[in-house]
Amino acid sequence: MQRSLEQRMAIKFCVKLEKSAAETIPMLRKAFGVDCLSDRQIFRWHKACESLVGKMSTTRTALDGHQPPVPTTIN
């Protein structure tokens, strides 16, 4: 789970650097080795980040099936 989160953050970073999915894959393979996401998953996350860049939370996303936490005024 943690490695997946790290990889999603790395993909988001690559998108912000305007790297293509094809350029992102070898970088992730080098960084994460055998723990790297599949090509299909990388393309999926890359596409999601492209459409949501600046709005996407790396911890909770629509792709996870979770709702982001809602801040409350209760201390």
Contacts in CASP RR format, 6 or more apart in sequence:
PFRMAT RR
TARGET T0000
AUTHOR 0000-0000-0000
METHOD contacts of the structure
MODEL  1
MQRSLEQRMAIKFCVKLEKSAAETIPMLRKAFGVDCLSDRQIFRWHKACE
SLVGKMSTTRTALDGHQPPVPTTIN
3 32 0 8 1.000
3 35 0 8 1.000
4 37 0 8 1.000
5 58 0 8 1.000
5 59 0 8 1.000
6 32 0 8 1.000
7 28 0 8 1.000
7 32 0 8 1.000
7 36 0 8 1.000
7 37 0 8 1.000
7 42 0 8 1.000
7 45 0 8 1.000
8 45 0 8 1.000
8 58 0 8 1.000
9 58 0 8 1.000
10 24 0 8 1.000
10 27 0 8 1.000
10 28 0 8 1.000
10 31 0 8 1.000
11 24 0 8 1.000
11 28 0 8 1.000
11 42 0 8 1.000
11 45 0 8 1.000
11 46 0 8 1.000
11 49 0 8 1.000
12 49 0 8 1.000
12 53 0 8 1.000
12 56 0 8 1.000
12 58 0 8 1.000
14 23 0 8 1.000
14 24 0 8 1.000
14 27 0 8 1.000
14 46 0 8 1.000
15 24 0 8 1.000
15 46 0 8 1.000
15 49 0 8 1.000
15 50 0 8 1.000
15 53 0 8 1.000
16 53 0 8 1.000
19 27 0 8 1.000
20 46 0 8 1.000
21 42 0 8 1.000
21 43 0 8 1.000
21 46 0 8 1.000
21 47 0 8 1.000
24 42 0 8 1.000
24 46 0 8 1.000
25 39 0 8 1.000
25 42 0 8 1.000
28 36 0 8 1.000
28 37 0 8 1.000
28 42 0 8 1.000
29 36 0 8 1.000
36 42 0 8 1.000
37 45 0 8 1.000
44 63 0 8 1.000
45 63 0 8 1.000
48 56 0 8 1.000
48 61 0 8 1.000
48 63 0 8 1.000
49 56 0 8 1.000
52 61 0 8 1.000
57 68 0 8 1.000
60 66 0 8 1.000
60 67 0 8 1.000
60 68 0 8 1.000
60 69 0 8 1.000
END
